[in-house]
Amino acid sequence: MEVFNKFYTSVTSTVSQLSGVLPGNPVLREFEATQFVATAGPGLLWKVYKGYKKSTKQEASIFVFEKKCLEKWQKGDRDAMIDILKHGIVQLTKLRHPQILTVQHGLEESRESLAFATEPVFASLANIIEYQDTPPIPHLKDYQLYDLEIKYGLTHIAEGLAFLHNDVKLLHRNVCPESILVNQQGAWKIFGFDFCIANTAGPGAETFWPFQEYCPANHHLTQPSLDFLAPEIVAAKTHSQASDIYSLGMLIYTLYSQGHKPLGMVGSDMNKYKQLINLLRTNINAKLSCIPENLKEYVKLMLNNVPQLRPDPHQFLKIPYFEDVGVKALNYLDSLFQWDNLQKSQFYKGLPQIVQNMPHRICVYRVVPCLAKEFVNPPMVPFVLPIVLLIAEKATQEEYIRHILPILKPAMTIQDPIQILLIFMQKMEVILKLTPAEEVKSDVLPMLCRALDSDAQQIQELCLSVLPTFASLIDYPAMKNALLPRIKKLCLSTNYVSVRVNCLLCIGKLLEHLDKWLVLDEIIPFLPQITSREPAVVMGILGVCKLALSHKKLGITKEIMATKVLPFLIPLCVENGLTVNQFNAIIALVKQMISIVETEHRAKLEQLNSIHNESKGLETTLTSPGTLVPSMPPSSDVDKMFSGLGIEPFSLDASTTKESLNIKPLASGTHTLSIEEKKRIANQQETAQRYALHQRLPSPKSVATPGFAPKKPVDLTRTLLESNLNQLTTTKSLNPNIRPGVASTVQNLNVNPTVPNSTMSFQTTNFYRPLGMENANPLLQSNQWENSNNSHINNKWMKQSNQTHNMRQDWSAFESLLPEESQGTSNNNDVKKLNTNEMMDFLS
């Protein structure tokens, strides 16, 4: 696992690695080399670099042979080696088969090197098993082959040999670890056709392969590997298709042997090779003890000295050793393009159980690429998507990003069939754990929005359950403008109680990721719009309110609680479907909110009242200290009920009613008014009313003068009424026929009782005070006067009257308006009325 991770994540210099190796080689014009990954071929002379094609960015591997590696050789051996390598690549380029390495760019030669490009290669089999102490590759450290990989790889080699022998009529003659390459998907590919021999017989004739004798005098790298060479080639000077089967048997032994050493380990020593042949005849069983039991007998046949006893490739593929469910599954994946959708669906249903028992490396690098081909077929995506996500659960984030996420992104946009969204919702935890934040915003979030808009109940509920798990990855605008409106719309429009409850639960879990004002503006006003009153829905609403109230970052203001939340929650208390515990929960929250409103608002009002009392106390200290406040009459029980409610300024009792109407009660024994006196007073009142009506009309002066504001007229009705009452009372007190007690009212008037018909002069302050309030506190008189229903005196006039306090005024102009006193009775004809000139003179 770590080997592949290092392989794909290590970053090295690009062209600089090959600048000294491929100067002027045409391969560099089309391909970019990035990293050294493997060696292959005879003596591992080919260096393999990871790279890509410049025009299409398609991944590739670049094979490079440096001619300077042969500088120590003799010239004949150098030329022979170069010719052998060229022959092998030319032959490889001609072949096309799934089990043979695919060439993307043919061989190119320059003065310093040979180069060609192939499909992406992971390593050679010699690199993986470190055959013959080859220099280790960094990313292959501690790399071990699984038994399933060996079985699967051997099937590939056998199929490739069957293709060469039966279809191409070609002998490979050098099947060994250096000639087997493993691609990125873990498939084994046949390589190293340097010593191959083609059929020279004509069409219809028996196949014939010209024999090439092994010569010990030549350089050992210019000849097939002696460790894997069939005995008949050395002893009988013949070769056949069975010679490649012997080489395959020796390769199997090397894979399972300790240290991955070939049988006999002859190298280039011909004497040791002859000892090996004798060993194969006499004591082969002891040497094959490392091979699995179900394969040992077949390997013994493959290493037999008699070529006719060796099995052919088709027979080899049918042995019980390959009756492995994992091998069959991998072989089926290779041939999926031949099946219809029904056959594929049946296979995919059972694949998850097989994948769970496979090595993870095989699943990632072999199974996933095969399944990725099905994502272009939407009807098959629901069958392969669970398998891919099952593999993703065991993958590292690096493996997921490189191999799995690119496959899942297109599938996230598919809406039909609906099962695709359902599978994604079920595995959303895995996806969110492995997917980077940027891909979550760009791919996962839009998929969740589509899930909320879906009509499937199960998808909606699954989506609502997983949204809070990655709310921290969602930016504020997306949360406000995309997710919350969809959740609210779904909550109001759904017909399923479970979906509505899940919407409320989702909102409650999202609250900690929202700010206070978004909650107050969007969430709290939304709750009363929910018309459903099922107990589960009510509890969901209660939970949202409780979280919004108790969360330290949020909090509901007392105004919102008093005006929006409490009027909505209190009716929920009387729902009949609630249990006792649910009822207690609602009541507890309501009491808590009421307590908060009470505490906060009382504190505010106490602060305001303290400020008001301080200002009122300051006004009291400015008034005269000798004033007296009149005593109030005792209140009734009804008045006591309204006391303390703050409505005293708006209520009228008997005393305040009389004062506001300026009706001064007479003392006991006081003479009542006669009918003539009442008529005279009524006529005077009518005259005063007509005069007051005339005063309300705009005068020429006020109309002609810009900015001139007419003064507020004086209530002459009240003034004349008071004047007549006082005058009458004074006159009666001077008459001995009037009963005692009436003269007491004279004390409050500035009139000379000894002079008949003397002019009454009033103090200005007394003229504006109500009757009975002459000695009262001026501040209290002013308040009561302004609050009385019959008061028509403007504050401006009050200020003017206060400025003329204790100043005498001559009211002789008003004496002509009063009736003349007589000793006897009087009638209405004795009243002197104002004419038009006098009234205009008064107004001017």
FENBEL-V311780 format. One record per helix or strand of 3 or more residues. SS is the DSSP state (~ for helix, > for strand). FROM is the first residue (numbers start at 1). LEN is the number of residues. If there is no record, write none. Layout:
# FENBEL-V311780
ss	from	len
SS	FROM	LEN
SS	FROM	LEN
This chain:
# FENBEL-V311780
ss	from	len
~	2	8
~	15	3
~	27	4
>	31	10
~	42	3
>	46	8
>	59	8
~	67	4
~	75	20
>	103	7
>	113	6
>	121	4
~	125	5
~	131	3
~	138	3
~	147	22
~	177	3
>	180	4
>	188	3
~	193	3
~	220	3
~	226	3
~	231	5
~	241	16
~	258	3
~	270	13
~	284	7
~	293	10
~	307	3
~	313	5
~	320	3
~	325	10
~	336	3
~	341	17
~	360	17
~	378	17
~	397	16
~	419	8
~	428	7
~	437	16
~	457	17
~	476	18
~	497	17
~	516	12
~	535	16
~	558	17
~	580	43
~	637	6
~	648	3
~	654	7
~	675	22
~	700	5
~	716	19
~	742	7
~	764	5
~	778	10
~	795	9
~	812	6
~	828	3
~	836	8
